[in-house]
Amino acid sequence: QLQLVETGGGSVQAGGSLRLSCGASGRAFTDYAMAWFRQAPGKERALVAIVNWYADSTYYVESVKGRFTISRDNAKKTVDLQMDSLKSEDTAVYYCGAIRDYGLGMETDLYEYWGQGTQVTVSS
């Protein structure tokens, strides 16, 4: 079982940077691919980026490619999301999630564990 806690959200001007971190407790961290999702008001929760168990494969949605970087540290049981060149459309609540099958990372309903979310607000 995993418990996930996100930190690092906040408010920033467009063009700025934020770094989100998700800490996990539980012994099964390396059993899971780890992802960042976001949910804007009135929209569904959607995948932003995912990293596989051994951190040698990642996937980003097109809108964040070249601006966001996902990384994980299995020794520390953390997964981070470095967000650069932020835009107003990046404003959302960001969640980290855990899924066993990296290849099914787009399937929101298959995630077994979620954090509580952290707000990111980008002002233009």
DSSP file with accessible surface (Angstrom, degrees, kcal/mol):
  #  RESIDUE AA STRUCTURE BP1 BP2  ACC     N-H-->O    O-->H-N    N-H-->O    O-->H-N    TCO  KAPPA ALPHA  PHI   PSI    X-CA   Y-CA   Z-CA
    1    1 A Q              0   0  165      0, 0.0    27,-0.5     0, 0.0     2,-0.4   0.000 360.0 360.0 360.0 145.9    0.0    0.0    0.0
    2    2 A L        -     0   0    5     24,-0.1     2,-0.4    25,-0.1    24,-0.2  -0.959 360.0-161.7-123.3 143.9    1.1    3.5   -0.8
    3    3 A Q  E     -A   25   0A 132     22,-1.8    22,-2.0    -2,-0.4     2,-0.4  -0.993  17.7-160.2-118.1 132.0    0.3    6.9    0.7
    4    4 A L  E     -A   24   0A  11    110,-0.5   112,-0.4    -2,-0.4     2,-0.4  -0.935  10.6-175.9-118.7 135.3    1.2    9.9   -1.5
    5    5 A V  E     -A   23   0A  81     18,-2.1    18,-2.6    -2,-0.4     2,-0.3  -0.982  11.5-153.5-133.7 121.0    1.7   13.5   -0.4
    6    6 A E  E     +A   22   0A   5     -2,-0.4     2,-0.3    16,-0.2    16,-0.2  -0.695  17.3 171.5 -92.9 145.5    2.3   16.3   -2.8
    7    7 A T  E     +A   21   0A  80     14,-2.7    14,-2.7    -2,-0.3   111,-0.1  -0.929  44.0  62.3-140.2 162.9    4.1   19.5   -2.0
    8    8 A G        +     0   0   37     -2,-0.3    11,-0.3     1,-0.2    -1,-0.1   0.412  59.9 135.8 106.1  -1.5    5.5   22.5   -3.9
    9    9 A G        +     0   0   29     12,-0.1     2,-0.3     9,-0.1    -1,-0.2  -0.163  21.3 119.7 -70.5 173.8    2.4   24.1   -5.4
   10   10 A G  E     -d  120   0B  28    109,-1.2   111,-2.6   108,-0.1     2,-0.4  -0.987  58.4 -55.8 162.0-165.1    1.9   27.9   -5.3
   11   11 A S  E     +d  121   0B 100     -2,-0.3     2,-0.3   109,-0.2   111,-0.2  -0.899  49.0 162.9-111.8 139.9    1.4   31.0   -7.4
   12   12 A V  E     -d  122   0B  29    109,-2.4   111,-2.4    -2,-0.4     2,-0.2  -0.981  36.2-107.0-150.8 154.5    3.8   32.2  -10.1
   13   13 A Q  E >   -d  123   0B 150     -2,-0.3     3,-2.2   109,-0.2   111,-0.2  -0.516  53.5 -80.7 -80.9 155.3    3.8   34.6  -13.0
   14   14 A A  T 3  S+     0   0   51    109,-2.9    73,-0.2     1,-0.3    -1,-0.1  -0.258 119.9  31.1 -54.5 137.3    3.8   33.3  -16.6
   15   15 A G  T 3  S+     0   0   54     71,-3.1    70,-0.6     1,-0.3    -1,-0.3   0.231  99.5 112.8  93.7 -12.0    7.2   32.3  -17.7
   16   16 A G    <   -     0   0   21     -3,-2.2    70,-2.4    70,-0.2     2,-0.3  -0.090  59.8-119.6 -84.3-173.2    8.2   31.3  -14.2
   17   17 A S        -     0   0   59     67,-0.2     2,-0.3    68,-0.2    67,-0.2  -0.926  21.2-179.6-131.7 151.1    9.0   27.9  -12.7
   18   18 A L  E     - B   0  83A  32     65,-2.2    65,-3.3    -2,-0.3     2,-0.5  -0.977  15.6-147.4-142.2 152.7    7.8   25.6   -9.9
   19   19 A R  E     - B   0  82A 118    -11,-0.3     2,-0.3    -2,-0.3    63,-0.2  -0.984  12.5-162.4-124.1 119.9    8.9   22.2   -8.7
   20   20 A L  E     - B   0  81A   0     61,-2.7    61,-2.6    -2,-0.5     2,-0.4  -0.775   5.5-164.9 -96.9 145.1    6.3   19.8   -7.3
   21   21 A S  E     -AB   7  80A  34    -14,-2.7   -14,-2.7    -2,-0.3     2,-0.5  -0.987   8.0-162.2-131.0 143.2    7.3   16.8   -5.2
   22   22 A a  E     -AB   6  79A   1     57,-2.0    57,-2.0    -2,-0.4     2,-0.4  -0.985   9.7-161.0-125.0 118.0    5.4   13.7   -4.3
   23   23 A G  E     -AB   5  78A  28    -18,-2.6   -18,-2.1    -2,-0.5     2,-0.4  -0.821   7.0-156.1-100.9 138.8    6.6   11.7   -1.3
   24   24 A A  E     -A    4   0A  15     53,-2.6     2,-0.4    -2,-0.4   -20,-0.2  -0.898   7.4-162.9-115.4 142.4    5.5    8.1   -0.9
   25   25 A S  E     +A    3   0A  55    -22,-2.0   -22,-1.8    -2,-0.4     2,-0.1  -0.949  51.9  66.5-117.7 146.8    5.2    5.9    2.2
   26   26 A G  S >  S-     0   0   29     -2,-0.4     3,-0.6   -24,-0.2   -24,-0.1  -0.358  81.8 -99.1 120.4 155.7    5.0    2.2    2.0
   27   27 A R  T 3  S+     0   0  241      1,-0.2     3,-0.3   -26,-0.2    -1,-0.1   0.528 105.8  71.6 -89.8  -2.1    7.3   -0.6    0.8
   28   28 A A  T >   +     0   0   15    -27,-0.5     3,-2.3     1,-0.2     4,-0.3   0.208  55.1 119.8-102.4  18.9    5.9   -1.0   -2.7
   29   29 A F  G X  S+     0   0    3     -3,-0.6     3,-1.6     1,-0.3    -1,-0.2   0.878  75.3  51.2 -53.9 -43.7    7.1    2.2   -4.3
   30   30 A T  G 3  S+     0   0   62     -3,-0.3    -1,-0.3     1,-0.3    -2,-0.1   0.535  95.6  71.7 -77.9  -0.5    9.1    0.4   -7.0
   31   31 A D  G <  S+     0   0   79     -3,-2.3     2,-0.4     2,-0.0    -1,-0.3   0.571  96.4  66.7 -79.6  -9.7    6.1   -1.8   -8.0
   32   32 A Y  S <  S-     0   0    2     -3,-1.6     2,-0.3    -4,-0.3    68,-0.2  -0.900  73.1-135.2-122.8 140.2    4.5    1.3   -9.5
   33   33 A A  E     -E   99   0B   0     66,-3.1    66,-2.3    -2,-0.4     2,-0.4  -0.655  35.6-139.6 -74.5 147.1    4.9    3.7  -12.4
   34   34 A M  E     +EF  98  51B   0     17,-2.1    17,-2.8    -2,-0.3     2,-0.3  -0.929  23.1 179.9-120.0 140.0    4.4    7.2  -11.1
   35   35 A A  E     -EF  97  50B   0     62,-2.5    62,-2.3    -2,-0.4     2,-0.5  -0.904  24.5-135.7-136.3 159.1    2.5   10.0  -12.8
   36   36 A W  E     +EF  96  49B   0     13,-2.9    12,-3.1    -2,-0.3    13,-1.8  -0.979  26.3 179.3-113.0 131.7    1.5   13.6  -12.5
   37   37 A F  E     -EF  95  47B   0     58,-3.3    58,-2.3    -2,-0.5     2,-0.3  -0.785   9.7-155.2-118.0 166.4   -2.0   14.6  -13.4
   38   38 A R  E     -EF  94  46B  39      8,-2.3     8,-2.6    -2,-0.3     2,-0.4  -0.994   5.2-161.7-143.2 153.2   -3.8   17.9  -13.3
   39   39 A Q  E     -E   93   0B  64     54,-2.3    54,-2.4    -2,-0.3     6,-0.2  -0.954   7.3-163.8-137.6 114.1   -7.4   19.0  -13.1
   40   40 A A    >   -     0   0   25     -2,-0.4     3,-2.3     4,-0.4    52,-0.1  -0.574  46.1 -73.8 -89.3 159.0   -8.5   22.5  -14.0
   41   41 A P  T 3  S+     0   0  122      0, 0.0    -1,-0.1     0, 0.0     3,-0.1  -0.268 119.9   7.8 -55.4 129.6  -11.9   23.9  -12.9
   42   42 A G  T 3  S+     0   0   93      1,-0.2     2,-0.3    -3,-0.1    -3,-0.0   0.502 113.2  99.7  78.5   4.4  -14.7   22.3  -14.9
   43   43 A K  S <  S-     0   0  150     -3,-2.3    -1,-0.2     1,-0.0     2,-0.1  -0.811  74.7-103.6-121.7 161.9  -12.4   19.8  -16.6
   44   44 A E        -     0   0  169     -2,-0.3    -4,-0.4     1,-0.1     2,-0.2  -0.447  45.3 -92.0 -78.8 157.2  -11.5   16.1  -16.0
   45   45 A R        -     0   0   62     -6,-0.2     2,-0.4    -2,-0.1    -6,-0.2  -0.496  53.6-171.7 -66.7 132.5   -8.3   15.0  -14.4
   46   46 A A  E     -F   38   0B  51     -8,-2.6    -8,-2.3    -2,-0.2     2,-0.1  -0.975  25.8-100.4-136.2 147.5   -5.8   14.4  -17.1
   47   47 A L  E     +F   37   0B  14     -2,-0.4   -10,-0.3   -10,-0.2     3,-0.1  -0.335  32.2 172.6 -64.8 138.3   -2.3   12.9  -17.4
   48   48 A V  E     -     0   0B   0    -12,-3.1    13,-2.3     1,-0.4     2,-0.3   0.737  65.8 -20.2-107.3 -50.8    0.6   15.3  -17.6
   49   49 A A  E     -FG  36  60B   0    -13,-1.8   -13,-2.9    11,-0.2    -1,-0.4  -0.985  54.4-161.8-159.4 154.2    3.6   13.0  -17.4
   50   50 A I  E     -FG  35  59B   4      9,-2.0     9,-2.0    -2,-0.3     2,-0.4  -0.992   2.1-161.9-143.1 147.3    4.6    9.5  -16.2
   51   51 A V  E     -FG  34  58B   1    -17,-2.8   -17,-2.1    -2,-0.3     7,-0.2  -0.983  22.9-123.4-129.1 140.6    7.8    7.7  -15.4
   52   52 A N    >   -     0   0   14      5,-2.4     3,-1.4    -2,-0.4   -18,-0.1  -0.095  38.3 -86.0 -79.5-177.3    8.3    4.0  -15.2
   53   53 A W  T 3  S+     0   0   72      1,-0.3   -21,-0.1    47,-0.1    -1,-0.1   0.840 126.6  35.8 -58.9 -39.8    9.5    1.9  -12.3
   54   54 A Y  T 3  S-     0   0  170     20,-0.0    -1,-0.3     3,-0.0   -21,-0.1   0.261 106.4-119.0-102.9  11.0   13.2    2.3  -13.0
   55   55 A A  S <  S+     0   0   47     -3,-1.4    -2,-0.1     2,-0.2    17,-0.1   0.728  84.3 112.3  61.8  27.3   13.1    5.8  -14.3
   56   56 A D  S    S+     0   0  124      1,-0.2     2,-0.3     0, 0.0    -1,-0.1   0.330  71.5  48.9-110.5   8.0   14.4    4.9  -17.7
   57   57 A S        +     0   0   45     -5,-0.1    -5,-2.4     2,-0.0     2,-0.3  -0.981  62.6 172.3-146.3 133.3   11.2    5.7  -19.6
   58   58 A T  E     -G   51   0B  64     -2,-0.3     2,-0.4    -7,-0.2    -7,-0.2  -0.936  13.2-160.2-135.6 160.3    9.0    8.8  -19.5
   59   59 A Y  E     -G   50   0B  99     -9,-2.0    -9,-2.0    -2,-0.3     2,-0.4  -0.997   7.0-171.3-141.5 139.1    6.0   10.1  -21.4
   60   60 A Y  E     -G   49   0B  39     -2,-0.4   -11,-0.2   -11,-0.2     2,-0.1  -0.982  28.0-114.9-128.1 143.9    4.7   13.7  -21.6
   61   61 A V    >>  -     0   0   25    -13,-2.3     3,-1.8    -2,-0.4     4,-0.9  -0.419  38.2-109.2 -71.3 155.9    1.5   15.1  -23.0
   62   62 A E  G >4 S+     0   0  142      1,-0.3     3,-0.8     2,-0.2    -1,-0.1   0.845 112.6  63.2 -58.0 -37.0    2.2   17.3  -26.0
   63   63 A S  G 34 S+     0   0   65      1,-0.2    -1,-0.3     3,-0.0   -15,-0.0   0.661 111.8  35.6 -68.1 -15.7    1.3   20.5  -24.2
   64   64 A V  G X> S+     0   0    0     -3,-1.8     3,-2.3   -16,-0.2     4,-2.2   0.460  82.4 127.8-116.2  -2.4    4.1   20.2  -21.6
   65   65 A K  T << S+     0   0  105     -4,-0.9     4,-0.1    -3,-0.8    -3,-0.0  -0.293  81.2  13.9 -58.1 134.2    6.9   18.7  -23.7
   66   66 A G  T 34 S+     0   0   88      2,-0.4    -1,-0.3     1,-0.1     3,-0.1   0.306 125.9  61.3  83.5  -8.9   10.1   20.7  -23.5
   67   67 A R  T <4 S+     0   0   25     -3,-2.3    17,-2.2     1,-0.2     2,-0.3   0.697  97.4  51.2-115.9 -34.7    8.8   22.6  -20.4
   68   68 A F  E  <  -C   83   0A   4     -4,-2.2    -2,-0.4    15,-0.2     2,-0.4  -0.828  59.3-166.0-110.0 148.4    8.1   19.9  -17.8
   69   69 A T  E     -C   82   0A  73     13,-2.4    13,-3.0    -2,-0.3     2,-0.4  -0.990   5.1-158.2-135.4 124.6   10.4   17.2  -16.5
   70   70 A I  E     +C   81   0A   7     -2,-0.4     2,-0.3    11,-0.2    11,-0.2  -0.813  19.5 167.0 -99.7 141.7    9.4   14.2  -14.4
   71   71 A S  E     -C   80   0A  45      9,-2.0     9,-2.8    -2,-0.4     2,-0.3  -0.978  16.6-157.0-148.3 157.4   11.9   12.4  -12.3
   72   72 A R  E     -C   79   0A  24     -2,-0.3     2,-0.5     7,-0.3     7,-0.2  -0.988   9.3-157.6-138.4 151.0   11.9    9.8   -9.5
   73   73 A D  E  >> -C   78   0A  59      5,-2.7     5,-1.8    -2,-0.3     4,-1.2  -0.940   6.4-170.3-126.1 103.7   14.2    8.8   -6.7
   74   74 A N  T  45S+     0   0   50     -2,-0.5    -1,-0.1     1,-0.2   -44,-0.1   0.808  85.7  56.6 -69.2 -28.7   13.4    5.3   -5.6
   75   75 A A  T  45S+     0   0   96      1,-0.2    -1,-0.2     2,-0.1    -2,-0.0   0.896 117.7  34.0 -67.1 -38.6   15.8    5.5   -2.6
   76   76 A K  T  45S-     0   0  154      2,-0.1   -52,-0.3    -3,-0.1    -2,-0.2   0.542 105.8-129.3 -90.7 -10.5   13.9    8.5   -1.3
   77   77 A K  T  <5 +     0   0   62     -4,-1.2   -53,-2.6     1,-0.2     2,-0.3   0.945  62.6 131.6  58.9  50.8   10.5    7.3   -2.6
   78   78 A T  E   < -BC  23  73A  30     -5,-1.8    -5,-2.7   -55,-0.2     2,-0.4  -0.951  43.2-163.8-130.4 152.6    9.8   10.6   -4.3
   79   79 A V  E     -BC  22  72A   0    -57,-2.0   -57,-2.0    -2,-0.3     2,-0.3  -0.993  17.8-164.9-134.4 127.9    8.7   11.7   -7.8
   80   80 A D  E     -BC  21  71A  25     -9,-2.8    -9,-2.0    -2,-0.4     2,-0.4  -0.792  15.1-155.1-113.8 156.5    9.1   15.3   -8.8
   81   81 A L  E     -BC  20  70A   0    -61,-2.6   -61,-2.7    -2,-0.3     2,-0.6  -0.941   9.3-160.7-131.8 107.6    7.8   17.5  -11.6
   82   82 A Q  E     -BC  19  69A  43    -13,-3.0   -13,-2.4    -2,-0.4     2,-0.6  -0.818  11.5-165.7 -86.4 122.3    9.9   20.4  -12.6
   83   83 A M  E     +BC  18  68A   0    -65,-3.3   -65,-2.2    -2,-0.6     2,-0.3  -0.949  11.6 172.6-118.0 115.0    7.8   22.9  -14.4
   84   84 A D        +     0   0   56    -17,-2.2   -67,-0.2    -2,-0.6   -68,-0.2  -0.767  59.6  24.0-115.6 164.0    9.4   25.7  -16.5
   85   85 A S  S    S-     0   0   68    -70,-0.6    -1,-0.2    -2,-0.3   -68,-0.2   0.906  85.4-160.0  49.1  48.4    8.1   28.3  -18.8
   86   86 A L        -     0   0    2    -70,-2.4   -71,-3.1    -3,-0.2     2,-0.3  -0.237   8.0-158.4 -64.7 146.8    4.7   28.1  -17.1
   87   87 A K    >   -     0   0   89    -73,-0.2     3,-2.2   -72,-0.1     4,-0.2  -0.837  31.8-109.2-120.9 161.5    1.6   29.4  -18.9
   88   88 A S  G >  S+     0   0   52     -2,-0.3     3,-1.8     1,-0.3    34,-0.3   0.850 117.1  63.6 -60.7 -31.9   -1.7   30.5  -17.6
   89   89 A E  G 3  S+     0   0  126      1,-0.3    -1,-0.3   -49,-0.0   -49,-0.0   0.559  88.3  70.3 -72.2  -5.4   -3.3   27.3  -19.0
   90   90 A D  G <  S+     0   0    0     -3,-2.2    -1,-0.3    32,-0.0     2,-0.2   0.535  70.2 120.4 -83.2  -6.3   -1.1   25.3  -16.7
   91   91 A T    <   +     0   0   37     -3,-1.8     2,-0.3    -4,-0.2    30,-0.2  -0.410  41.1 105.1 -61.9 124.6   -3.2   26.5  -13.8
   92   92 A A  E    S- H   0 120B   2     28,-2.0    28,-2.7    -2,-0.2     2,-0.5  -0.964  76.4 -79.1-178.1 171.5   -4.8   23.5  -12.1
   93   93 A V  E     -EH  39 119B  35    -54,-2.4   -54,-2.3    -2,-0.3     2,-0.4  -0.859  49.1-146.7 -88.5 128.4   -4.7   21.2   -9.1
   94   94 A Y  E     -EH  38 118B   0     24,-3.1    24,-2.0    -2,-0.5     2,-0.4  -0.852  16.8-173.6-104.0 134.1   -1.9   18.8   -9.6
   95   95 A Y  E     -E   37   0B  37    -58,-2.3   -58,-3.3    -2,-0.4     2,-0.4  -0.950  16.7-142.8-124.1 143.0   -2.0   15.2   -8.3
   96   96 A a  E     -E   36   0B   0     -2,-0.4    19,-2.1   -60,-0.2     2,-0.3  -0.814  25.4-175.4-100.3 149.3    0.5   12.4   -8.2
   97   97 A G  E     -EI  35 114B   0    -62,-2.3   -62,-2.5    -2,-0.4     2,-0.4  -0.967  18.8-138.0-142.0 158.6   -0.7    8.9   -8.8
   98   98 A A  E     +EI  34 113B   0     15,-2.1    14,-2.2    -2,-0.3    15,-1.2  -0.973  21.6 171.5-123.9 132.0    0.5    5.4   -8.8
   99   99 A I  E     -E   33   0B   4    -66,-2.3   -66,-3.1    -2,-0.4    12,-0.1  -0.992  29.7-142.5-138.4 143.1   -0.3    2.7  -11.4
  100  100 A R  S    S+     0   0  120     -2,-0.3     2,-0.8    10,-0.3   -47,-0.1   0.877  89.7  58.5 -74.0 -36.2    1.3   -0.8  -11.8
  101  101 A D    >   -     0   0   81      1,-0.2     3,-1.8     9,-0.1    -1,-0.2  -0.816  61.9-167.8-104.5 104.5    1.2   -0.8  -15.6
  102  102 A Y  G >  S+     0   0   46     -2,-0.8     3,-1.8     1,-0.3    -1,-0.2   0.867  87.8  62.9 -55.2 -36.2    3.2    2.0  -17.2
  103  103 A G  G 3  S+     0   0   64      1,-0.3    -1,-0.3     2,-0.1     3,-0.2   0.670 102.1  49.9 -67.4 -16.4    1.7    1.2  -20.6
  104  104 A L  G X  S+     0   0   74     -3,-1.8     3,-2.3     1,-0.2    -1,-0.3   0.086  72.3 125.4-105.4  22.2   -1.8    2.0  -19.3
  105  105 A G  T <   +     0   0    4     -3,-1.8    -1,-0.2     1,-0.3    -2,-0.1   0.665  65.0  61.1 -60.2 -19.4   -0.7    5.4  -17.8
  106  106 A M  T 3  S+     0   0  107     -3,-0.2     2,-1.3     1,-0.1    -1,-0.3   0.642  81.5  94.3 -79.5 -13.1   -3.4    7.3  -19.7
  107  107 A E    X   -     0   0  105     -3,-2.3     3,-2.1     1,-0.2     4,-0.4  -0.623  54.8-173.6 -89.2  93.9   -6.2    5.4  -17.9
  108  108 A T  G >  S+     0   0   43     -2,-1.3     3,-1.6     1,-0.3    -1,-0.2   0.852  80.4  59.3 -55.2 -39.5   -7.1    7.5  -15.0
  109  109 A D  G 3  S+     0   0  155      1,-0.3    -1,-0.3    -3,-0.1    -2,-0.1   0.659  97.1  62.1 -69.2 -14.4   -9.5    4.9  -13.5
  110  110 A L  G <  S+     0   0   86     -3,-2.1   -10,-0.3    -6,-0.2     2,-0.3   0.507  74.5 111.3 -91.5  -3.6   -6.7    2.3  -13.3
  111  111 A Y    <   -     0   0   14     -3,-1.6   -12,-0.2    -4,-0.4     3,-0.1  -0.529  50.4-163.8 -72.6 135.2   -4.6    4.3  -10.8
  112  112 A E        +     0   0   88    -14,-2.2     2,-0.4    -2,-0.3   -13,-0.1   0.787  68.5  31.2 -90.4 -30.6   -4.5    2.7   -7.4
  113  113 A Y  E     -I   98   0B  51    -15,-1.2   -15,-2.1  -112,-0.0     2,-0.3  -0.988  61.0-176.6-135.8 144.9   -3.3    5.5   -5.3
  114  114 A W  E     -I   97   0B  75     -2,-0.4  -110,-0.5   -17,-0.2   -17,-0.2  -0.967  20.6-129.8-135.0 149.0   -3.6    9.3   -5.4
  115  115 A G        -     0   0    9    -19,-2.1  -110,-0.2    -2,-0.3     3,-0.1  -0.314  36.2-103.4 -83.0-178.7   -2.2   12.2   -3.4
  116  116 A Q        -     0   0  114   -112,-0.4  -111,-0.1     1,-0.2   -21,-0.1   0.626  62.5-115.4 -85.3 -12.9   -4.5   14.9   -2.1
  117  117 A G        -     0   0   13    -21,-0.1     2,-0.4     1,-0.1   -22,-0.2   0.093  18.1-128.9  95.3 151.6   -3.4   17.4   -4.8
  118  118 A T  E     - H   0  94B  25    -24,-2.0   -24,-3.1  -111,-0.1     2,-0.3  -0.998  23.0-119.6-140.0 135.3   -1.6   20.7   -4.7
  119  119 A Q  E     - H   0  93B  90     -2,-0.4  -109,-1.2   -26,-0.2     2,-0.5  -0.581  23.1-171.6 -81.2 133.4   -2.8   24.0   -6.4
  120  120 A V  E     -dH  10  92B   0    -28,-2.7   -28,-2.0    -2,-0.3     2,-0.5  -0.994   4.9-175.2-121.0 123.7   -0.7   25.6   -9.1
  121  121 A T  E     -d   11   0B  50   -111,-2.6  -109,-2.4    -2,-0.5     2,-0.5  -0.983   4.7-170.0-123.6 123.3   -1.8   29.1  -10.2
  122  122 A V  E     -d   12   0B   7     -2,-0.5     2,-0.4   -34,-0.3  -109,-0.2  -0.957   8.6-158.3-115.2 120.2   -0.1   30.8  -13.1
  123  123 A S  E      d   13   0B  57   -111,-2.4  -109,-2.9    -2,-0.5    -2,-0.0  -0.790 360.0 360.0-101.4 141.1   -0.9   34.5  -13.7
  124  124 A S              0   0  138     -2,-0.4   -37,-0.0  -111,-0.2    -1,-0.0  -0.409 360.0 360.0 -96.0 360.0   -0.4   36.2  -17.0
